[in-house]
Amino acid sequence: MSSTALSPSEPALPDGPSAPEVVDHVAVARLYGEPLFTMPLDLYIPPDALEVFLEAFEGPLDFLLYLIRKQNFNILDIPMLSVTKQYLVYVEQIRKRNLELAAEYLLMAAMLIEIKSRMLLPPKKSAEGEEPEDPRAELVRRLLEYEQMKRAAMQLNTVPQFGRDFLKASVYVDQSIAIRFPDVDVLDLQEAWRAMVQRAKLVQHHRISRAELSVREHMSLVLKKLQGKRFVGFEDLFEPSQGMPVLVVTFIAMLELAKETLIEITQAEAFAPIYVRLAFTPN
């Protein structure tokens, strides 16, 4: 009895009636990392496990237009027999996989068969002697409109779109926020002046005398009171004990300083107390 010696580099294969071709010089396949020397007898591969879709269509008109353009048919003179046969073959394929999707295509198939049937019948002549309408006219119109809209959609798709082709640049800039006080309304200033006059009337003296008052001098006095202070209350700039003439001149001096932008009249919020400060004083 003769025997054949195996070289150390050639692994032994299991005995069997039919030895399959090996892969990787070891086994026919690997399952979870383990070598598989024979194909399982209970291996089941579903019929639709491997499907290849070469074309994707958006509807019956898209598929019809594809058939016509692919075969260079004249869209104004469609060969209904050839197109209908190819269309029905495709409908039969999708009907087996997806009945809901095939419903729309079946409706178009019925329309194609109807058009083909009308073309087989003798044309009816109109009373005016005009030529009968081509049964394919409505289908041609719909195909041309669809092709026009499809080209327009493709052109729109080439336009750069935000989020797909480009993004907006955004840069964070840290800026110091300066406090902006609300402007003092004229009515608020009038009310403050009336309150000051009422206070002056309470301390009036009945001595009659003549005094020369200088607006420029009181402008200097107001600036001196504001010097070195961040804010000074509106009432604190007046001295009611000096009488009404001094109050009037001081008020005029303050208005002149505001006009010359030497002082600022502000308030923290509406109806809040009014404050005065030097315009060139840093915050």
C-alpha positions in Angstrom: 0.0 0.0 0.0 1.5 3.2 -1.1 1.2 6.5 0.7 1.9 10.1 -0.4 4.0 12.3 1.9 2.9 15.9 2.6 5.4 18.7 2.9 5.2 20.6 6.2 4.1 23.8 4.4 1.0 22.1 2.9 -1.8 21.5 5.5 -3.9 18.4 5.2 -7.4 18.7 3.9 -10.3 16.8 5.4 -11.3 13.6 3.6 -14.5 13.8 1.7 -16.2 12.9 -1.6 -15.7 16.4 -3.0 -13.0 18.7 -1.8 -13.9 22.4 -2.5 -11.4 24.8 -3.8 -9.6 26.5 -0.9 -9.0 30.2 -0.3 -6.0 31.6 1.5 -4.5 28.2 1.0 -6.4 27.0 4.1 -10.2 27.0 3.8 -13.1 27.9 1.5 -14.1 30.7 3.9 -13.9 32.0 7.4 -16.8 32.4 9.8 -16.2 34.6 12.8 -12.5 34.0 12.3 -12.8 30.2 12.2 -11.8 28.3 9.0 -14.7 26.8 7.0 -13.6 23.8 4.9 -17.0 22.9 3.5 -20.1 24.9 2.5 -23.0 24.5 5.0 -25.8 22.4 3.7 -28.5 24.6 5.3 -27.1 27.8 3.9 -30.0 29.9 2.5 -29.5 32.9 0.3 -32.7 34.9 -0.3 -33.5 35.6 -4.0 -33.3 39.4 -3.5 -30.1 39.3 -1.4 -28.1 40.7 -4.3 -29.8 43.4 -6.5 -28.1 45.9 -8.7 -30.0 49.1 -9.7 -28.2 50.8 -12.5 -30.7 53.6 -13.0 -32.9 55.5 -10.5 -36.0 57.2 -11.8 -38.2 59.8 -10.1 -41.4 58.6 -11.7 -43.1 57.3 -14.9 -42.4 60.5 -16.9 -38.7 60.3 -15.9 -38.4 56.7 -17.1 -40.3 57.4 -20.3 -38.0 60.3 -21.1 -35.0 58.1 -20.3 -36.2 55.5 -22.8 -36.8 58.0 -25.5 -33.5 60.0 -25.1 -31.4 56.8 -24.7 -32.6 55.4 -28.0 -32.6 58.8 -29.8 -36.3 58.6 -30.6 -38.0 61.7 -31.9 -40.1 62.9 -29.0 -42.6 64.4 -31.5 -43.0 61.0 -33.2 -42.7 58.4 -30.4 -42.7 54.7 -31.6 -45.3 53.6 -29.1 -44.9 49.8 -29.7 -41.2 49.8 -28.8 -41.5 52.2 -25.9 -44.5 50.4 -24.5 -42.8 47.0 -24.5 -39.7 48.3 -22.7 -41.9 50.2 -20.3 -44.0 47.1 -19.4 -40.8 45.0 -18.8 -39.6 47.6 -16.3 -43.0 47.8 -14.6 -43.1 44.0 -14.2 -39.7 44.1 -12.4 -40.7 46.8 -9.9 -44.2 45.2 -9.4 -42.5 42.2 -7.9 -40.5 44.2 -5.4 -42.7 47.2 -4.5 -46.4 47.1 -5.3 -47.0 50.6 -4.0 -44.3 52.1 -6.2 -45.6 50.1 -9.2 -49.1 51.6 -8.9 -48.0 55.0 -10.4 -46.1 53.2 -13.1 -49.1 50.9 -13.9 -51.3 54.0 -14.4 -48.8 55.3 -17.0 -48.7 51.8 -18.6 -52.5 51.9 -19.0 -52.2 55.3 -20.7 -49.5 54.0 -23.1 -51.7 51.0 -24.0 -54.7 53.3 -24.6 -52.6 55.6 -26.8 -51.4 52.6 -28.8 -55.0 51.3 -29.2 -56.2 54.7 -30.4 -53.4 54.8 -33.0 -54.6 51.4 -34.4 -58.1 52.7 -34.9 -58.9 54.8 -38.1 -58.7 58.5 -37.3 -62.0 60.4 -37.1 -62.3 63.4 -39.4 -63.7 66.5 -37.9 -66.6 68.5 -39.5 -64.4 71.4 -40.3 -62.0 69.3 -42.3 -59.1 69.8 -39.8 -56.6 67.0 -39.3 -57.4 64.7 -36.4 -55.4 65.2 -33.2 -52.5 62.8 -32.6 -53.3 60.5 -29.6 -49.7 61.1 -28.5 -50.0 64.9 -28.3 -50.9 65.0 -24.6 -48.1 62.6 -23.7 -45.6 64.6 -25.7 -46.7 67.8 -24.1 -46.3 66.4 -20.6 -42.9 64.9 -21.5 -41.6 68.3 -22.9 -42.8 70.2 -19.8 -41.2 67.6 -17.5 -37.9 67.8 -19.4 -38.0 71.6 -19.2 -38.6 71.5 -15.4 -35.9 68.9 -14.9 -33.3 71.0 -16.7 -34.3 74.0 -14.7 -33.9 72.0 -11.5 -30.4 70.8 -12.6 -29.4 74.4 -13.3 -30.7 75.5 -9.9 -28.8 72.7 -8.3 -25.5 74.1 -9.7 -26.1 77.4 -7.9 -24.0 77.5 -4.7 -26.2 76.9 -1.7 -25.6 78.0 1.9 -24.7 75.0 4.0 -23.9 72.7 1.1 -21.3 74.7 -0.9 -20.3 77.5 1.4 -20.7 78.7 4.9 -20.9 82.2 6.3 -17.8 83.4 8.1 -18.4 84.5 11.7 -15.9 86.2 13.9 -16.4 87.0 17.5 -15.1 90.5 18.4 -14.9 91.3 22.1 -15.8 94.9 22.5 -16.1 96.9 25.7 -19.6 98.1 26.1 -19.7 101.8 27.1 -22.6 102.7 29.4 -24.9 105.1 27.6 -27.2 107.1 29.8 -30.6 108.1 28.4 -30.9 111.7 27.2 -32.6 114.1 29.6 -35.9 115.3 28.3 -36.7 119.0 28.3 -39.8 118.4 30.4 -37.8 116.7 33.1 -35.4 119.6 33.2 -38.4 122.0 33.5 -39.8 120.0 36.4 -36.4 120.1 38.1 -36.2 123.8 37.7 -39.8 124.3 39.0 -38.9 122.3 42.1 -35.8 124.4 42.6 -37.9 127.6 42.4 -40.4 126.3 44.9 -37.5 125.6 47.3 -36.1 129.1 46.7 -39.4 130.8 47.6 -39.3 129.2 51.0 -36.1 131.0 51.9 -36.7 134.4 50.2 -35.6 137.6 51.9 -37.5 140.8 51.4 -34.5 143.0 51.3 -34.3 145.0 48.1 -30.9 145.5 46.7 -29.2 145.8 43.4 -26.6 143.3 42.4 -24.7 142.7 39.2 -24.5 139.0 38.3 -22.2 137.6 35.7 -23.1 134.5 33.7 -19.5 133.8 32.9 -18.6 134.0 36.6 -21.3 131.5 37.5 -20.2 129.3 34.7 -16.8 129.2 36.4 -18.5 128.4 39.7 -20.4 125.5 38.2 -17.2 124.1 36.7 -15.4 124.5 40.0 -18.2 122.5 41.8 -18.0 119.7 39.2 -14.2 119.6 39.3 -12.9 116.3 40.7 -16.3 114.8 41.0 -17.9 112.1 38.8 -21.5 113.2 39.2 -23.2 116.1 41.0 -26.9 116.3 41.6 -28.8 119.0 39.7 -30.1 120.5 43.0 -26.6 120.6 44.5 -25.5 123.2 42.0 -27.9 125.8 43.3 -28.0 127.7 46.6 -31.6 128.7 47.3 -30.5 130.9 50.2 -28.9 133.4 47.7 -32.2 134.3 46.2 -34.0 133.9 42.9 -31.7 136.1 40.8 -28.7 133.9 41.6 -30.7 130.8 40.8 -31.7 132.1 37.4 -28.1 133.1 36.5 -26.8 129.8 37.7 -29.4 127.9 35.6 -28.5 130.1 32.6 -24.8 129.4 33.2 -25.4 125.7 33.3 -27.4 125.8 30.0 -24.5 127.7 28.4 -22.0 125.1 29.6 -24.2 122.3 28.2 -24.5 124.2 24.9 -20.7 124.5 24.7 -20.5 120.7 25.5 -18.4 121.4 28.6 -20.8 119.5 30.8 -23.3 116.6 30.4 -26.7 116.4 31.9 -27.8 112.8 32.4 -30.0 110.5 34.4 -29.7 106.8 35.0 -33.2 106.0 33.7 -36.5 107.7 32.9 -37.9 109.7 35.8 -34.7 109.2 37.8 -32.8 112.1 39.5 -30.9 114.4 37.1 -27.1 114.6 37.5 -24.5 116.9 35.9 -20.9 116.0 35.2 -17.9 117.4 33.2 -18.0 116.3 29.6 -14.3 115.5 29.5 -14.2 113.4 32.7 -13.4 109.7 32.0 -15.9 107.1 33.1 
